[in-house]
Amino acid sequence: MSVAMGSEWSEDLIRYSYKILGNTITDTVLKYSYFNHFCAGEDAVTIRPAIQSFDRDGVGSILDYAAEADINEDTMETIKGLTEEQRDITVRTYDYKNEELCDKRMSTFADCLRSANAVKGYSTNGFVAIKCTALTDPQLLEKMSITVTELRNLFNKFDIDGSGFITKDEFQKQYERYFSGSGANIEEVFKMLDTDDDGMVDYVAWSNRITIEDLYKLTFHCKVKGPLFKATFTNEEREMLTRMRSRLNTLAELASEMDVHMMIDAEHTYFQPAIDNIAYTLMNTYNKKKAVIFTTYQMYLVDSMGRLMTDLKRAELGDYYFAAKLVRGAYMELERKRAEEMGYKDPIQPSKQATDDNYNEGVAEVLRRIRDGKKAELMIASHNQPSVENTVRVMSEYGIPNDGPVHFAQLMGMADHLTYGLGKQKYKAYKYVPYGQVKEVMPYLTRRAKENSGMLGGAKLEIQMFRTEILRRLGFGK
């Protein structure tokens, strides 16, 4: 059976096993097979032996509490009435029940940060991966993304000549077109946006100054109740947003105190504008002196390079560390299916080569900033050997030391030849270490298998390398 075919079937097989054999038998079989290979344990205590083993080989750990949703009969009953797309979303994000559960998840992430601090090695700082969908209602994040997008659309309307800057004349003309208010009010708003007092406003200043929390003060003056007005948060939604930001700030403060990196994971495109907003807001607060908060870019997305360049500029202007993990992406099938069903343009790069080129361009751009002494750190999260080798080559060309602000990461149980090889050469090498209760973690693992089935085929390379080394040691090879 091919890896791709197995990954396609795995989710259904696991679901039927829970239904027919029950939780105990299914959990036991999974725990001593699939789970033990790709996960370090079920809690902060049982993961320690794996982390300490990595550390002995010069490899750090990225802790990821990987529970996404249960694959059991109760969960399937809950989502039976949903469309296929809605079911996909339900089993691939955290389920939202109430704010109390979000507080409990925050406590779980806090324990994870403390564990990362307790077991981090001498040469590497710990990392902890955080999902924003764990800390609020995903529907709030989706609306927040719509709000961010509509604010971008409004900027484009004000930027009449498409120069990337809004002049004072353009601002006054378009403000009078879309909003009611006196000339004095217009002058006051423009002055608030024009942070460097040069008579022009770019998108970075625009998006930094018009916050989602305060947008209602602007849309109150809308002449037409269009998309931006409808995207404005209600009082209740602003309260939920405040609670979510409070949870994230609590975690970020703890990460800074523990000297652990907190990495904001990328999620679906309909959450991503909100997650980007959350990430750069946290960076602006906690990355002034060191890189505490890392954000994530999925480089298989067509708009990823543009967003990365905007955020690099935002960090430079804000005088804080830009810190990012670059991945290719993990939601391709769902994203393409959703785009087709909803009638919008496919957000994914047209080919693997286009994705590879975009990935390498993003890596090169951040490495140039590091070479030039800018505040920047980078994580190469990839099993693609050419991408890793390319990064190592460019680092050498730019004079970036092996133990410089560049990190490499691969999933636990995969591409070990890359991780341990990098660790042996004193690069900052990491394993992405998922953990959680068996039935909670399996949706995460089956998604990884499905979305990266081509990557899983790379195991053939590792098998060939093991075979060659065994023959060499037996005297049958060079």
N, C-alpha and C positions, 0 to 999 in steps of 0.2 A: 504493500500500500504506500502511495506517495505521501510525503509530509503534508502537502496541500490538501489531499483528500482526507487525511486523518484529522486535520484541523477543522475542516468543514463539518465533519461528523461529530467531533468531540462534544460540542455543546448539547446536542440532542441526546447523545449516549449518556452523558452525565445526568441530564434531566430525567430520562427514563429510569436510570438506576436509582435515583432518589425516590422516584414514584413507586417502583416495583420492589426494590430491595430494602428501602428505608435509609435513614440517615446514618445509623451506626456502621452498617456493612459498607456503604458507599464511601463514607468518610475514611474508614480504615484502609480500603483498597487505594483510594486516591492519595492518602497520606504517605503510604509506603511505596509509592511509585512516582507519579507526576509531581505531586506536591513537594516531596522531599528533594527532588532534583532542582526545582525552580524557586523554592521558598526556603527561608532560613528557619522558620518556626512559626508558632501560633501567637506568641506574645513577646514582650520586651525581655523576658528572662530566657526563653528557649532559643532566641536568636543569637545569644552571646557567643556560643562556641564557634559558629560559622564566621562571625565578625572577627573574632580573635584569630581564627585560622587564616583569614584573608590578610590580616595585619602582619602576621609572621612572614608572609610572602611579599610584603611591601605594597599591599593593596588595601585601599580604604573602602568604606561602605556608604551607600546611599540608602537610608532606611525609608521604606515605603509601606505604610499601613494600607494594604491593597484591597481591602474590602470594598466592593462596589454594590452588590446586591445578592440576595440569596438565590440559588438555583434550586428551588424546592417547590413542592406542590402548592404551598400557601402563596408564594410569590406568583406562580403561574396563574393561580385563581384570581389574584389581585389584578393582573394585567390582561386577563382573557378577553375583556371587552374592548381593548385598545386595538388600533391599527397596527400593522407589522412595524411601521416606522416608530410608532410610539412605544411598542414593546422593546425595540432595539435601544431606544433612548433610556427606558426604564432600567434595563439590565446593564447599562454601561455608564451610569452615573449614580451618585448616591441618592437613595430614596429620601425625600423630605417628608417628615411627619410633623415635627414641631420644633420650636426654638430650643426647647430643653434638650432634644436629641443633638442639635447642633452644638450646644454647650458641652455635651458629653464627648462628642467627636473632637472638639477643641482640646479637651482634657487628654484624649488619646494621643493627639499630635504632640501635646506638651510632654507627655511621658516619653514619646518617641525622641523628642529633642534632648531630654535628659539622658536617655539611653545612648544616643549618639555621642553625647559629651563623655559619658562614663566609659565607653569602649573605644573611643577614637584613638588612633595610633599616634606614635611620636612624630611621624613625618606627614601625616595628613589630618586635616580637620574633617569632622563628620559632616554629612549632608542628610537632610530630611526632606522628602518630597511631600508637598501639600496640595490637595485638590480643593479648589474653591467651592465646588458643588457639595462638599461635605459640610460647609459652614453656613449655608443659607438655602433658601428655596431656589432650585435651579431656574424656576420661572422668573424669579427676581433677576437672576443673572441674564436671562434671555432678554427681558425688557431693558435691562441696563445696557446690553449690547445694541439694542435698537436705538436707545437714547444717544449712545456714543456715535453711532452711524448717522443719525439725523443731525447731530451737531456738526459732523464732518460735511454733510450735505449743505448745511446752512453756510458753513465757511466757504464752500465752493460757489454758492450763490452770491456771497458778498465779494468774492474775488472775481470781479467782472471780467478782467482781462486775462485771467488764468495764469498770472505771474507767480502764484504761490504766496503773494503778499496782499493784504487789504490796506489800501490807502485810506486816509481820513475822508477824502471825497467819496470814495466807493462805499465806505461804511455809512456815511450820512445818507447817501442816495438809497441804499438797500434797507437801512433801518427804517426810513420813512415809508418804504414800500411795504414792509412786512409787519412793522410794529407801530403802535401809537406812542406818542411822547413828545415832549418839548425839545427844542434845540439844546437847552441846557442839559437835559437828561442824556441826549445823544453824546454830547461832549464828555460828560462824566463817564459813560460806559466805555467810550473809546479810550479815554485816558487810563481806565482800569486795565484795558487789554494791552495797551502799548507800554509794556513794562520797561523797555529801554529808551522810551521817549524819542524815537526816531521818525515818528509819523507813519509807521507801517506796522502791521500785525501779521505774523506768520502762523501756521497751524499749531506749532508747539505752544506759543504764547496763548493762542485761542483756547486750546484744549486744557492748558494748565489753569487758566483763569476762570473759565466757565465751568463750574463744577456741577455734577449731577444733583447734588444736594441743594444747590441754590438756583437751579435752572428755572424753577417755578416763578422766581422773581422777574425773569425775562419773558417767559411765555404768558404771563399774566397780561402782557401788553400786545399779544398776537392779534392782528386784525382778522386773520382767518384761523379757525381751529383745525389746522392741518396735521401732518404726521408728527412734527416736532411737539406740538401742543399735546397730542395724544400720548407721546412717549414720555412726557413729564411725569415724575413720580408723585404719587399721592402722599398725604401725611403718613399713612400706615406704611407705605413702601419706603419712605425716607427713614422711618424708625427701624425697619428691618435692615436697611442698608447700614445704618449707624451701628446696629448690633453686629453685623457681619464684619465691618471694619474694626470694631472693637476687639473681636475675637482674633482677627489677623494681627492687629497691633500687639495684643497680648503675646501671641506666638513669636512675633518678630522681636519683641523686647527680650523674650526668653532666649531666643536664638543668639542674639547679640551678647547677652550675659554669659551664655554657655560656650561662646566662640564656636558655634555650629552654623553652617550655611543652611538657609531655608529656601528650598527650591519650589517655585510655583509651577505646577504642571500645566501644560497646554491641554485643552479639552476640545469639544466640538466647535466648529466655526461659529455657531449661533451663540456660543458663550464667550468666544475669544476676545471680542472688543472690550467686554466688561473685565475679563481677566487681565488684559493688557493694562487697562486703567488702574486696576487694583495693584498690579505689580510695580508700575512706575511710580505710583503714589507712595508705596512702601519703600522703594529704593530711595526716593527723594528724602525720606526721613531717616532710614537706617543705614544707608550706604555712603554716608559722608566721609567716614574715616577708613572703612574697610568694606569688603564685599560680603554683606550678610544675606541679602535677598538676591536670588537668581530667578530670572524669568525664562520662558521656554518659547522657542520659535520652531514651528513645523515647516520645514523648508520645502515640502511638497506642495505647499499652498502658493498660488500665483502671487498673492499680495505680501508674502512674508518678507521679501527683501526690502520692499518699501517701508514696511512697519519697522524693520530692524534699523534702517537708516534714520528714520524719524526719531526712534528711541535713543540712538547713539547721540544725535544732536541734542535731544532733550537732556540727556545725562551730562553732556559737556556744558550746556548752558546752566544746568542746575548744580554743577560742580560736585557730582556724586559718582560713585563707581557704577559703571554699566557692567552687569554680570548676567550672562546668558548661557543657557544650554541649547545647543542646536541639535535637533533630531530631524529625521526625514518626515515621519508622521505615522499615526496609528489608527486613523479613522477613515481610510480612503473609500472603502466600499460604502459605508453609510453616507459619507459626504456626497459621493457621486449619485447615489440613489436618491437622496433628498433633493439635490439640485435638479435632477430629472423630473421628479414628481411635482416639485413646486415651480418649475419653469424658470429657474434662474441659471446663469452661466456656471459651468463646472468650475469649482474653486481650485481644483487639483491641477498640477502641472501636466502638460499633454503627454509626456513620456518619462521613462526612468532617466534617460540621459539629461532631460531638462531639469529634473529634480536633482540629479548629481551635480550638474553645473551650478544650479542655484545654491546648493549646499556648500560647495567649494568656494563660491563667491562670498557667501556670508562668513565663512571661516576666515577667508583672506582679509575681509574688511575689518573684522575684530582684531586679528593678529597685527594688522598695520597700526591700529590704535595702540596696542600693547607695545609694539616696536618704538612708536613715537613717544612713549612715556605717558600716554593718557591713562585715566582711571578706568581700567577695563579688565575683566576676567572672563574666561571662556571655558565651557565644557563641551567636548566632542562626545556626544552620546550616540555611538554608531558601532555596528558590527561590520561595516563596510571596510574591508582592509585597505583598499586604495585611498579612501578618505582619511583613514588614520595615518597611513604612510605619507600622504600629501601634507597633512598637518605637521608631522614630524620634520619633513623636509623644509617646509616654509619656516618653521621655528628656528631651524638651524641657519637658514639664509638670513633671517632677521636678527640673529644673535640672542634669541629668547632661550634661557637655560631650561634644561629638562625639568627642574623643579620650580619653574616660573609660574605665572598665573594662568596656566592652561591645564585643564583637567580632562581625563579620558574615562569613559564609562561604558560598560557592557552589562547586560542582564546576567544575573546569577544563573549558572548552568549553561551559558552560551558563550561562544567566542573566547574561551579561556586562554587560547594561545595568544590572543591580542592583549588581554588584561595582564596576564602574568609576565608576558614579554615586556610590556611597558613598565610594569612595576620593577622588574629586574634591572631595567636601564634607568631607574630613579625618576621616571616620569610620574606625575600625579595620577595614578591609575585607581579606578574604583569599580566595584560591583554594585549594581542596582539590586537591592535586597528586599523583595516583597515579603510581607508577613501578615498573618491574620488567621482566623479560624478557617478550617479547610473549605467549608461550603461557601464562606464569604469571599474567599480569594479566587475560587475557580472561575467565575466570570471574567476576572481580570486576566487570568492565564489563558483561557480559551480565546479571548479577544486578541491577546498578544500572538497566539499561535495562528489565528486566522489572518490577521492583518499583516503578519510578518512571515507567512508560509514560505515565501521565496528565500527569506533570510535564514529560515530554519534549515533549508537545503545546504547551507554553509557547513552544517555538521559533517557533510561528506569530506570537506577539506580537512577538518580536524581528525577524522578517522584515518584518512590517508597519511596525515602527519604522524599519528600514533603508530601506524603500521610501519612506516619508514624508520622511525626511531627504534622500534623493537627489533627490526631486521638488522639495523646498524649495530645495536648492542650485542646481537647474537653472532656478529661477524659476517653477515650476509650483505651488508651494504657499506657504502663509503662513510 
